[in-house]
Amino acid sequence: MIEIVAPYFTFWLKGAALTLGLAAVSFPICVAIGLVVAFASFSPVRTISTLAAAFINLFRGLPEIIVIFIVFYGSTISLVALGSKLGLAVGGINPAVAAMFAMSVQSGSYAAVIFKDWMSTMPRGYTEAGLAIGMTRFQIRRRIVVPLVLRSATPALGNLFLVMLKISALASLIGVQELSRSTTVIAGSTREPLFCYMIAAAMYLAISAVSGMVQHGFEAAIERSR
């Protein structure tokens, strides 16, 4: 059976690389979104804090596939309409870019909750100490709050990254040739669906295992630095 699927391993590896790439590119964006929204939720300006809460509740409540479809089809329709008004032949958005944006925004709402919880438990003494030595509130957030929150939230962020790896499989529904879609194509060509999906499962587990090792390495480095 191995000899049947062996010619397709390069195709599998390309799909696995795209799966990992989607999660790796989306993750830092989602962290940045999460930090901005978390800080906004503590804003004394009621409108800003309300918008932050609405963002979190909206994207936490929507299924991931709905967000991917809305971003992909919505952006495609918007680009085509804009192109027609400008007299330009504009095509739709790249499916991988749409999936990356959708994953970043939705996972950003999860990251915001993680950061918000840690910020709410942070002692006020850090802020008071920063103000006492003449730091602005922006400097306090950038130099004190953000590093401490990221350090404390590392385990939760590692779990969020693993979730994003699995969510990336939904990108296949808009034509992204990631690991699950590559497996579907190979399974159709070889007529060995069970064996093909077992190989895909092993690849997902291998990616998750390596990601877990990297996460544990970060956590160990953080513990040594304390």
Secondary structure, DSSP 8 states (H G I E B T S, - for coil): -HHHHGGGHHHHHHHHHHHHHHHHHHHHHHHHHHHHHHHHHT-SSHHHHHHHHHHHHHHHHS-HHHHHHHHHHHHHHHHHHHHHHHT-------HHHHHHHHHHHHHHHHHHHHHHHHHHHS-THHHHHHHHTT--HHHHIIIIIHHHHHHHTHHHHHHHHHHHHHHGGGGGGGT---HHHHHHHHHHHHT-HHHHHHHHHHHHHHHHHHHHHHHHHHHHHHHHH-
